[in-house]
Amino acid sequence: MKIKNHWFQQVSRVISPNYDDRPFGEVMSLLVIHCISLPPEQFGGNYINQLFCNQLNPEEHPYFKEIYQLRVSSHLLIKRTGEIVQYVPFDKRAWHAGLSVYQGKERCNDFSIGVELEGSENQPYTENQYQQLISVSQALIKYYPNLSVEHITRHSDISPGRKTDPGESFNWDWFLSEISK
């Protein structure tokens, strides 16, 4: 996978308005793994794109009435098919982590790259997703010198008590061992 001007080449782009500049001098030094499904526990469709672009219609599902006004984004989404969508260039701050702390440092959005997996915390992720996530992680580590396998974390680890994703269904140890190969 190739990165040019902080965008992956040969992946889909859906530009989210939900990002801003990173604080001056802040570099990408953390990769955060998330999961998302809209509506909850349902896969496919265009609802994640709509959420990240402030276009989610609250009338299309009861759950959407709770979240349609959120202003959130992620750098990447890996769909269950393995398709990758990029919403925000990596040098910009996507709004994915919320209240968060990593190794004593608050505001993880300032220094992290967020990757969403289309999925839920209690259903297995697909082989295509794992393979793409491994490729994405390796490419980001290669391109950004302050990223490393040691600085990949789960959303639940930086927002304990508030978030639980990507959940117990994510094979964390295997994933980390595969990146290191």
Secondary structure in CASP SS format (residue, H / E / C, confidence):
PFRMAT SS
TARGET T0000
AUTHOR 0000-0000-0000
METHOD secondary structure of the structure
MODEL  1
M C 1.00
K C 1.00
I E 1.00
K E 1.00
N C 1.00
H C 1.00
W E 1.00
F E 1.00
Q C 1.00
Q C 1.00
V C 1.00
S E 1.00
R E 1.00
V C 1.00
I C 1.00
S C 1.00
P C 1.00
N C 1.00
Y E 1.00
D E 1.00
D E 1.00
R C 1.00
P C 1.00
F C 1.00
G C 1.00
E C 1.00
V C 1.00
M C 1.00
S C 1.00
L E 1.00
L E 1.00
V E 1.00
I E 1.00
H E 1.00
C E 1.00
I E 1.00
S C 1.00
L C 1.00
P C 1.00
P C 1.00
E C 1.00
Q C 1.00
F C 1.00
G C 1.00
G C 1.00
N C 1.00
Y H 1.00
I H 1.00
N H 1.00
Q H 1.00
L H 1.00
F H 1.00
C C 1.00
N C 1.00
Q C 1.00
L C 1.00
N C 1.00
P C 1.00
E C 1.00
E C 1.00
H C 1.00
P C 1.00
Y C 1.00
F H 1.00
K H 1.00
E H 1.00
I H 1.00
Y C 1.00
Q C 1.00
L C 1.00
R C 1.00
V C 1.00
S C 1.00
S C 1.00
H C 1.00
L E 1.00
L E 1.00
I E 1.00
K C 1.00
R C 1.00
T C 1.00
G C 1.00
E C 1.00
I E 1.00
V E 1.00
Q E 1.00
Y C 1.00
V C 1.00
P C 1.00
F C 1.00
D C 1.00
K E 1.00
R E 1.00
A E 1.00
W C 1.00
H C 1.00
A C 1.00
G C 1.00
L C 1.00
S C 1.00
V E 1.00
Y E 1.00
Q C 1.00
G C 1.00
K E 1.00
E E 1.00
R C 1.00
C H 1.00
N H 1.00
D H 1.00
F C 1.00
S E 1.00
I E 1.00
G E 1.00
V E 1.00
E E 1.00
L E 1.00
E E 1.00
G C 1.00
S C 1.00
E C 1.00
N C 1.00
Q C 1.00
P C 1.00
Y C 1.00
T C 1.00
E H 1.00
N H 1.00
Q H 1.00
Y H 1.00
Q H 1.00
Q H 1.00
L H 1.00
I H 1.00
S H 1.00
V H 1.00
S H 1.00
Q H 1.00
A H 1.00
L H 1.00
I H 1.00
K H 1.00
Y H 1.00
Y C 1.00
P C 1.00
N C 1.00
L C 1.00
S C 1.00
V H 1.00
E H 1.00
H H 1.00
I E 1.00
T E 1.00
R E 1.00
H H 1.00
S H 1.00
D H 1.00
I H 1.00
S C 1.00
P C 1.00
G C 1.00
R C 1.00
K C 1.00
T C 1.00
D C 1.00
P C 1.00
G C 1.00
E C 1.00
S C 1.00
F C 1.00
N C 1.00
W H 1.00
D H 1.00
W H 1.00
F H 1.00
L H 1.00
S H 1.00
E H 1.00
I H 1.00
S C 1.00
K C 1.00
END
